[in-house]
Amino acid sequence: MQIKNAVALITGGANGIGECCAKALVRAGARVAICDIVQEQIDRVVREIRDAGGEAVGIQGNVVKEADQARFIAETLKAFGKLNIVIPSAGIIRDGTVVTTERDSGKVVRKMSLEHWQQVIDVNLTGTFLTVRDSIEAMVNGGWEGIICLMSSINKEGQVGQLNYSATKAAVALMPKILVGEFMIRKIRNIRVVGIAPGYVNTAILKGMNQEALAAILKDVHMNRLVEPEEIAACIMHCIENDAINATTIEVTGGLTYARSRAK
């Protein structure tokens, strides 16, 4: 599949990995729709892309709302006439253990709130589902060659303190195989689905993390540093251009093995 002249829709496209992917695709000749929730950030990314000579439109909305997701698709098609690449990159974290106990008594003093559970499920899982569902509809009805690049995480393996987040990323990691299986049944041949599971990436979320905890994590990363957003974008670009990559989730972690912690 060729990136040049393709049209991409990216949720969470106004920051982090989504923004990096948008700019990489534009440099390769694609046109992009930047879909996000904060208008100021959308305007900045669209302006930067246009200033660099690329083509982009910005669409403000919330991935958890069906009407907004439908508008993401409609406005992308209105601007560019087709849809080829979809990257559902919108995501949030609300970390915390399911219960917190008092040191002396051992009694539970705090629980993960239903709000923090539901917010993560809504954005990371339901939001991804809606983006995928509506994009598939557009691609099938339009007959366009396409790929959906889902954003999972290495934390799909099960990260303590992230029951909500890890649950969503484990679910997303399963989607490529399930969706492509359904495509086979329905004789849909024009769309591929690939998942990307990044390790610890140098984004704003990690920059705000406790740095001692981050240093401990990096002891288990073979390349001894965070993955750069550009490295995630490069993997996605390769997946787009290699038609044989399909119905699978690829880990991009810099060699996260937990070897040192296991050796203790």
VOBA-1610 file (N, C-alpha, C; in pm, whole numbers, padded with zeros to 5 digits, always signed):
BEGIN
Met+00084-00119+00000Met+00000+00000+00000Met+00088+00125+00000Gln+00054+00221-00081Gln+00130+00344-00092Gln+00079+00450+00006Ile+00171+00518+00072Ile+00133+00626+00162Ile+00107+00755+00085Lys+00185+00779-00020Lys+00166+00901-00098Lys+00025+00907-00155Asn-00041+01020-00131Asn-00177+01048-00176Asn-00285+00972-00096Ala-00244+00895+00005Ala-00343+00831+00091Ala-00402+00934+00187Val-00517+00899+00244Val-00584+00986+00342Val-00588+00914+00476Ala-00542+00983+00580Ala-00537+00924+00713Ala-00626+01000+00810Leu-00690+00926+00897Leu-00769+00983+01008Leu-00704+00936+01137Ile-00670+01032+01225Ile-00601+00997+01349Ile-00675+01058+01466Thr-00729+00973+01555Thr-00785+01026+01679Thr-00671+01041+01779Gly-00685+01138+01867Gly-00571+01171+01953Gly-00456+01224+01872Gly-00487+01286+01759Gly-00385+01329+01663Gly-00320+01461+01694Ala-00362+01525+01804Ala-00308+01658+01835Ala-00203+01655+01945Asn-00155+01536+01981Asn-00049+01527+02080Asn+00015+01388+02076Gly+00130+01375+02139Gly+00194+01246+02159Gly+00219+01165+02033Ile+00193+01035+02044Ile+00218+00944+01932Ile+00130+00979+01812Gly+00005+01018+01837Gly-00084+01053+01727Gly-00033+01169+01646Glu+00015+01273+01712Glu+00071+01389+01642Glu+00195+01349+01562Cys+00280+01268+01622Cys+00402+01224+01554Cys+00368+01144+01429Cys+00269+01055+01439Cys+00227+00976+01323Cys+00170+01065+01213Ala+00091+01164+01252Ala+00031+01255+01154Ala+00140+01327+01073Lys+00239+01378+01142Lys+00345+01454+01074Lys+00432+01362+00988Ala+00456+01240+01035Ala+00534+01145+00955Ala+00460+01108+00827Leu+00330+01086+00838Leu+00251+01051+00720Leu+00246+01165+00619Val+00233+01287+00669Val+00230+01401+00579Val+00363+01416+00506Arg+00472+01396+00577Arg+00604+01404+00511Arg+00617+01300+00401Ala+00545+01189+00416Ala+00550+01083+00314Ala+00447+01104+00204Gly+00371+01212+00212Gly+00279+01246+00103Gly+00133+01220+00129Ala+00098+01182+00251Ala-00043+01159+00285Ala-00111+01290+00323Arg-00243+01288+00322Arg-00324+01396+00376Arg-00391+01345+00502Val-00403+01431+00603Val-00447+01380+00733Val-00561+01462+00792Ala-00647+01392+00866Ala-00750+01454+00948Ala-00709+01437+01093Ile-00690+01548+01162Ile-00649+01548+01303Ile-00775+01557+01388Cys-00808+01448+01457Cys-00928+01443+01539Cys-00887+01438+01685Asp-00935+01534+01763Asp-00898+01539+01904Asp-01003+01621+01978Ile-00982+01637+02108Ile-01085+01701+02191Ile-01054+01847+02224Val-00927+01887+02221Val-00887+02023+02258Val-00860+02103+02131Gln-00945+02201+02105Gln-00937+02276+01980Gln-00803+02346+01963Glu-00750+02401+02070Glu-00623+02474+02062Glu-00511+02383+02014Gln-00507+02261+02065Gln-00403+02167+02023Gln-00423+02124+01877Ile-00548+02102+01839Ile-00578+02067+01700Ile-00529+02178+01606Asp-00562+02301+01640Asp-00523+02415+01555Asp-00372+02424+01541Arg-00300+02398+01650Arg-00153+02405+01645Arg-00097+02301+01549Val-00142+02176+01560Val-00087+02069+01477Val-00123+02093+01330Val-00247+02132+01302Val-00287+02159+01164Val-00205+02274+01107Arg-00184+02378+01186Arg-00104+02492+01140Arg+00039+02449+01109Glu+00098+02370+01197Glu+00236+02326+01176Glu+00249+02239+01051Ile+00150+02154+01028Ile+00152+02071+00908Ile+00139+02156+00782Arg+00047+02249+00785Arg+00027+02335+00668Arg+00147+02425+00643Asp+00207+02476+00751Asp+00326+02560+00737Asp+00441+02484+00673Ala+00442+02351+00694Ala+00547+02266+00635Ala+00511+02219+00494Gly+00396+02266+00442Gly+00358+02233+00306Gly+00266+02114+00292Gly+00216+02061+00404Gly+00128+01945+00400Gly-00019+01983+00399Glu-00102+01882+00382Glu-00247+01901+00382Glu-00307+01835+00504Ala-00385+01913+00580Ala-00449+01861+00700Ala-00575+01938+00731Val-00670+01869+00794Val-00788+01934+00850Val-00797+01892+00996Gly-00856+01979+01076Gly-00877+01949+01217Gly-01024+01933+01247Ile-01056+01832+01327Ile-01195+01803+01362Ile-01203+01782+01512Gln-01277+01869+01580Gln-01288+01859+01725Gln-01403+01769+01764Gly-01380+01683+01863Gly-01487+01597+01910Gly-01436+01499+02014Asn-01529+01424+02071Asn-01499+01329+02178Asn-01519+01187+02125Val-01418+01103+02137Val-01425+00968+02080Val-01532+00881+02144Val-01579+00918+02261Val-01681+00834+02327Val-01821+00865+02275Lys-01837+00965+02191Lys-01968+01005+02140Lys-01986+00957+01996Glu-02090+00882+01972Glu-02116+00829+01838Glu-02130+00940+01735Ala-02199+01047+01772Ala-02221+01156+01676Ala-02090+01221+01636Asp-01998+01236+01731Asp-01868+01295+01699Asp-01786+01202+01610Gln-01790+01073+01638Gln-01718+00977+01555Gln-01771+00979+01412Ala-01902+00987+01396Ala-01960+00994+01262Ala-01914+01121+01191Arg-01900+01228+01268Arg-01854+01355+01210Arg-01707+01347+01171Phe-01625+01276+01249Phe-01485+01256+01210Phe-01477+01198+01069Ile-01557+01095+01045Ile-01557+01028+00914Ile-01611+01121+00806Ala-01726+01181+00833Ala-01794+01264+00733Ala-01707+01381+00689Glu-01643+01447+00785Glu-01564+01565+00751Glu-01432+01527+00683Thr-01379+01410+00716Thr-01260+01362+00645Thr-01294+01336+00499Leu-01406+01269+00476Leu-01447+01239+00338Leu-01482+01367+00262Lys-01542+01462+00331Lys-01575+01589+00266Lys-01448+01663+00223Ala-01346+01658+00307Ala-01222+01730+00278Ala-01138+01660+00172Phe-01132+01526+00177Phe-01034+01454+00096Phe-01093+01347+00004Gly-01220+01313+00022Gly-01288+01224-00073Gly-01266+01076-00055Lys-01184+01035+00041Lys-01162+00893+00064Lys-01100+00874+00201Leu-01080+00746+00239Leu-01017+00715+00367Leu-00936+00586+00350Asn-00807+00593+00384Asn-00718+00477+00365Asn-00649+00429+00492Ile-00616+00522+00581Ile-00537+00490+00700Ile-00610+00544+00823Val-00629+00457+00921Val-00697+00499+01044Val-00609+00460+01163Ile-00580+00558+01248Ile-00500+00533+01369Ile-00577+00583+01490Pro-00647+00494+01561Pro-00718+00536+01682Pro-00619+00549+01798Ser-00568+00670+01817Ser-00459+00692+01913Ser-00507+00760+02041Ala-00633+00797+02047Ala-00684+00863+02167Ala-00681+00767+02285Gly-00629+00812+02397Gly-00623+00726+02514Gly-00591+00804+02640Ile-00632+00751+02755Ile-00604+00815+02883Ile-00559+00709+02984Ile-00501+00754+03094Ile-00470+00666+03206Ile-00530+00725+03333Arg-00574+00638+03422Arg-00621+00676+03555Arg-00569+00568+03651Asp-00441+00572+03678Asp-00375+00462+03748Asp-00412+00457+03896Gly-00406+00337+03949Gly-00429+00315+04091Gly-00463+00169+04115Thr-00426+00118+04232Thr-00460-00020+04264Thr-00610-00031+04292Val-00663-00150+04278Val-00806-00172+04298Val-00845-00138+04442Val-00760-00177+04538Val-00780-00136+04677Val-00647-00088+04734Thr-00655+00004+04829Thr-00539+00052+04903Thr-00563+00023+05051Thr-00464-00039+05114Thr-00480-00074+05255Thr-00394+00014+05344Glu-00436+00030+05466Glu-00359+00103+05565Glu-00243+00017+05613Arg-00127+00078+05628Arg-00007+00001+05661Arg-00021-00073+05794Asp-00074-00008+05896Asp-00077-00069+06030Asp-00189-00171+06045Ser-00309-00132+06007Ser-00425-00219+06030Ser-00446-00322+05920Gly-00398-00294+05801Gly-00422-00383+05688Gly-00562-00370+05630Lys-00641-00277+05682Lys-00777-00258+05634Lys-00779-00172+05507Val-00878-00196+05424Val-00892-00118+05300Val-00938+00023+05335Val-00863+00121+05287Val-00896+00261+05313Val-00937+00335+05185Arg-00912+00274+05070Arg-00950+00340+04945Arg-00967+00234+04837Lys-01059+00259+04743Lys-01083+00169+04630Lys-01072+00247+04499Met-01036+00177+04392Met-01044+00241+04260Met-01188+00282+04236Ser-01207+00406+04199Ser-01344+00454+04180Ser-01403+00402+04049Leu-01533+00386+04050Leu-01602+00348+03927Leu-01577+00452+03819Glu-01566+00579+03857Glu-01540+00685+03760Glu-01407+00664+03689His-01302+00632+03764His-01171+00611+03703His-01168+00484+03619Trp-01240+00382+03661Trp-01252+00261+03579Trp-01324+00294+03449Gln-01439+00360+03458Gln-01524+00381+03342Gln-01464+00479+03243Gln-01396+00584+03294Gln-01335+00681+03203Gln-01235+00614+03109Val-01152+00525+03164Val-01051+00458+03083Val-01115+00360+02985Ile-01214+00285+03032Ile-01285+00193+02944Ile-01352+00271+02830Asp-01416+00383+02863Asp-01489+00460+02763Asp-01397+00513+02654Val-01286+00575+02692Val-01198+00637+02593Val-01115+00532+02519Asn-01048+00446+02595Asn-00950+00355+02534Asn-01013+00239+02459Leu-01127+00192+02508Leu-01187+00073+02447Leu-01309+00109+02362Thr-01409+00174+02425Thr-01528+00210+02349Thr-01495+00312+02240Gly-01409+00408+02270Gly-01369+00506+02170Gly-01300+00441+02051Thr-01211+00346+02080Thr-01143+00272+01973Thr-01244+00192+01891Phe-01335+00123+01960Phe-01439+00046+01889Phe-01518+00133+01793Leu-01561+00250+01838Leu-01642+00336+01753Leu-01562+00386+01632Thr-01436+00423+01654Thr-01351+00466+01542Thr-01336+00354+01440Val-01308+00234+01491Val-01289+00118+01403Val-01417+00085+01328Arg-01527+00078+01400Arg-01654+00040+01337Arg-01692+00135+01224Asp-01686+00266+01251Asp-01728+00362+01151Asp-01629+00374+01036Ser-01501+00353+01064Ser-01401+00355+00957Ser-01418+00236+00864Ile-01444+00119+00922Ile-01468+00001+00839Ile-01587+00024+00747Glu-01693+00079+00801Glu-01812+00107+00719Glu-01777+00196+00601Ala-01699+00303+00628Ala-01664+00396+00521Ala-01575+00329+00417Met-01476+00253+00461Met-01383+00188+00368Met-01451+00081+00283Val-01539+00002+00346Val-01611-00101+00271Val-01702-00037+00168Asn-01780+00060+00209Asn-01875+00123+00117Asn-01805+00204+00008Gly-01687+00260+00043Gly-01613+00337-00057Gly-01527+00251-00148Gly-01498+00127-00104Gly-01414+00038-00184Gly-01268+00078-00185Trp-01224+00154-00082Trp-01086+00202-00080Trp-00994+00101-00011Glu-00873+00088-00062Glu-00772+00010+00007Glu-00739+00079+00138Gly-00730+00000+00246Gly-00708+00066+00373Gly-00644-00022+00478Ile-00599+00045+00584Ile-00542-00023+00700Ile-00584+00051+00826Ile-00617-00025+00929Ile-00645+00030+01061Ile-00530-00011+01151Cys-00461+00089+01206Cys-00347+00064+01296Cys-00390+00096+01438Leu-00415-00007+01516Leu-00465+00009+01652Leu-00350+00031+01750Met-00378+00107+01856Met-00276+00136+01955Met-00304+00056+02082Ser-00229-00052+02100Ser-00234-00129+02223Ser-00121-00078+02314Ser-00063-00165+02394Ser+00047-00127+02483Ser+00111-00254+02535Ile+00240-00246+02569Ile+00305-00358+02634Ile+00235-00391+02766Asn+00165-00294+02823Asn+00094-00317+02949Asn-00026-00406+02933Lys-00054-00450+02810Lys-00154-00554+02787Lys-00116-00683+02859Glu+00012-00697+02892Glu+00059-00816+02962Glu+00014-00817+03108Gly-00028-00701+03157Gly-00078-00694+03294Gly+00015-00614+03384Gln-00012-00485+03397Gln+00070-00396+03478Gln+00001-00369+03611Val+00067-00397+03720Val+00011-00368+03853Val-00020-00219+03864Gly-00137-00188+03918Gly-00180-00050+03930Gly-00250+00004+03806Gln-00269-00082+03706Gln-00333-00039+03582Gln-00438-00140+03536Leu-00518-00189+03627Leu-00619-00288+03588Leu-00709-00232+03478Asn-00751-00107+03492Asn-00836-00045+03391Asn-00764-00029+03258Tyr-00645+00032+03261Tyr-00568+00057+03139Tyr-00525-00072+03072Ser-00468-00164+03149Ser-00420-00291+03092Ser-00534-00371+03031Ala-00650-00368+03095Ala-00766-00441+03041Ala-00804-00388+02903Thr-00801-00255+02886Thr-00836-00199+02755Thr-00732-00235+02651Lys-00605-00231+02689Lys-00499-00257+02591Lys-00490-00404+02554Ala-00525-00493+02648Ala-00533-00636+02615Ala-00645-00660+02516Ala-00757-00593+02536Ala-00871-00607+02444Ala-00836-00556+02305Val-00771-00440+02298Val-00733-00383+02168Val-00633-00475+02096Ala-00543-00539+02171Ala-00445-00628+02109Ala-00511-00747+02041Leu-00629-00786+02083Leu-00701-00898+02023Leu-00779-00858+01898Met-00805-00729+01884Met-00893-00684+01776Met-00845-00718+01636Pro-00714-00705+01603Pro-00674-00731+01465Pro-00711-00871+01417Lys-00683-00973+01496Lys-00713-01109+01454Lys-00863-01132+01440Ile-00940-01077+01535Ile-01086-01095+01531Ile-01145-01023+01410Leu-01105-00898+01389Leu-01162-00820+01280Leu-01128-00880+01144Val-01002-00919+01125Val-00963-00977+00996Val-01034-01111+00975Gly-01056-01186+01081Gly-01136-01307+01070Gly-01277-01278+01023Glu-01335-01173+01076Glu-01469-01133+01031Glu-01466-01086+00886Phe-01359-01016+00847Phe-01345-00975+00707Phe-01343-01096+00615Met-01273-01201+00657Met-01269-01322+00575Met-01409-01379+00554Ile-01485-01385+00663Ile-01621-01438+00655Ile-01708-01354+00563Arg-01691-01222+00571Arg-01773-01129+00492Arg-01713-01098+00355Lys-01602-01163+00321Lys-01535-01142+00192Lys-01491-00996+00172Ile-01446-00935+00283Ile-01390-00800+00278Ile-01239-00814+00262Arg-01186-00776+00147Arg-01045-00798+00117Arg-00962-00669+00108Asn-01028-00556+00117Asn-00956-00430+00092Asn-00900-00364+00219Ile-00924-00425+00336Ile-00881-00362+00462Ile-00794-00457+00542Arg-00683-00408+00593Arg-00601-00482+00688Arg-00614-00418+00827Val-00584-00495+00931Val-00585-00443+01067Val-00459-00491+01138Val-00386-00395+01195Val-00262-00424+01267Val-00265-00351+01400Gly-00217-00415+01504Gly-00202-00350+01633Gly-00056-00318+01661Ile-00032-00205+01724Ile+00102-00168+01770Ile+00097-00161+01922Ala+00189-00230+01988Ala+00195-00228+02135Ala+00326-00162+02177Pro+00324-00030+02198Pro+00447+00037+02240Pro+00487-00002+02383Gly+00616+00009+02409Gly+00665+00001+02545Gly+00654+00138+02609Tyr+00754+00176+02685Tyr+00751+00306+02752Tyr+00805+00413+02658Val+00714+00504+02618Val+00743+00600+02511Val+00764+00739+02570Asn+00854+00814+02512Asn+00891+00946+02560Asn+00784+01050+02523Thr+00672+01041+02592Thr+00561+01135+02572Thr+00537+01213+02701Ala+00445+01308+02694Ala+00418+01394+02810Ala+00375+01315+02932Ile+00302+01204+02909Ile+00254+01123+03022Ile+00372+01071+03103Leu+00474+01018+03036Leu+00589+00962+03107Leu+00682+01071+03160Lys+00686+01183+03092Lys+00770+01293+03142Lys+00720+01342+03278Gly+00588+01326+03301Gly+00530+01367+03428Gly+00529+01257+03532Met+00583+01141+03498Met+00585+01027+03588Met+00694+01044+03695Asn+00678+00977+03808Asn+00782+00973+03910Asn+00911+00922+03846Gln+01015+01003+03850Gln+01136+00972+03775Gln+01215+00855+03835Glu+01203+00834+03963Glu+01267+00717+04024Glu+01200+00588+03977Ala+01067+00591+03969Ala+00994+00475+03919Ala+01027+00449+03773Leu+01040+00558+03696Leu+01075+00544+03554Leu+01215+00485+03537Ala+01309+00529+03619Ala+01445+00476+03612Ala+01447+00327+03643Ala+01364+00284+03737Ala+01356+00142+03770Ala+01302+00061+03653Ile+01204+00117+03583Ile+01148+00050+03465Ile+01254+00035+03356Leu+01331+00142+03334Leu+01430+00140+03226Leu+01542+00039+03250Lys+01560-00005+03373Lys+01660-00108+03400Lys+01627-00239+03329Asp+01499-00258+03294Asp+01456-00379+03225Asp+01443-00361+03074Val+01481-00243+03024Val+01475-00216+02879Val+01614-00232+02820His+01629-00321+02726His+01761-00357+02673His+01834-00237+02615Met+01764-00147+02545Met+01834-00033+02485Met+01856+00080+02585Asn+01806+00063+02709Asn+01837+00152+02821Asn+01788+00296+02801Arg+01676+00310+02733Arg+01614+00442+02718Arg+01468+00424+02679Leu+01394+00534+02683Leu+01257+00532+02637Leu+01251+00516+02486Val+01143+00458+02438Val+01115+00456+02294Val+01071+00596+02253Glu+01118+00643+02141Glu+01077+00775+02091Glu+00949+00762+02008Pro+00860+00862+02014Pro+00737+00857+01933Pro+00766+00836+01785Glu+00877+00892+01738Glu+00914+00876+01597Glu+00940+00730+01561Glu+00986+00651+01659Glu+01011+00510+01634Glu+00880+00431+01623Ile+00780+00473+01698Ile+00647+00414+01684Ile+00589+00449+01548Ala+00602+00576+01510Ala+00551+00620+01380Ala+00620+00544+01266Ala+00751+00521+01279Ala+00824+00448+01175Ala+00772+00306+01160Cys+00738+00243+01272Cys+00683+00107+01266Cys+00547+00107+01197Ile+00466+00206+01229Ile+00334+00216+01166Ile+00350+00238+01015Met+00444+00322+00976Met+00468+00346+00833Met+00506+00216+00763His+00590+00137+00827His+00630+00009+00769His+00509-00084+00755Cys+00425-00087+00857Cys+00305-00172+00851Cys+00213-00130+00737Ile+00200-00001+00715Ile+00115+00049+00607Ile+00167+00000+00472Glu+00297+00005+00454Glu+00357-00024+00323Glu+00380-00174+00299Asn+00371-00256+00403Asn+00394-00400+00390Asn+00262-00473+00403Asp+00205-00515+00291Asp+00072-00577+00291Asp+00067-00710+00366Ala+00182-00772+00387Ala+00185-00902+00455Ala+00166-00888+00606Ile+00181-00767+00660Ile+00159-00747+00803Ile+00011-00723+00825Asn-00053-00819+00890Asn-00200-00818+00898Asn-00245-00910+01011Ala-00353-00874+01077Ala-00417-00960+01178Ala-00323-00994+01293Thr-00241-00898+01333Thr-00145-00925+01440Thr-00117-00797+01517Thr-00057-00812+01635Thr-00014-00698+01715Thr+00137-00708+01736Ile+00206-00599+01707Ile+00353-00595+01711Ile+00397-00512+01832Glu+00490-00566+01910Glu+00545-00494+02024Glu+00665-00411+01981Val+00668-00285+02025Val+00780-00196+01997Val+00824-00137+02131Thr+00918-00206+02195Thr+00949-00175+02335Thr+01094-00139+02363Gly+01182-00153+02263Gly+01324-00133+02289Gly+01387-00250+02361Gly+01314-00360+02370Gly+01367-00479+02435Gly+01331-00487+02582Leu+01204-00465+02614Leu+01157-00478+02753Leu+01143-00626+02785Thr+01226-00674+02878Thr+01230-00818+02906Thr+01207-00852+03052Tyr+01218-00753+03142Tyr+01211-00776+03288Tyr+01323-00869+03334Ala+01432-00874+03259Ala+01542-00967+03289Ala+01608-00933+03423Arg+01631-00806+03448Arg+01702-00771+03571Arg+01615-00800+03694Ser+01487-00768+03685Ser+01400-00792+03800Ser+01387-00942+03826Arg+01388-01022+03721Arg+01378-01166+03739Arg+01506-01227+03797Ala+01617-01158+03771Ala+01747-01211+03818Ala+01772-01185+03967Lys+01689-01105+04029Lys+01709-01070+04169Lys+01679-01191+04259
//
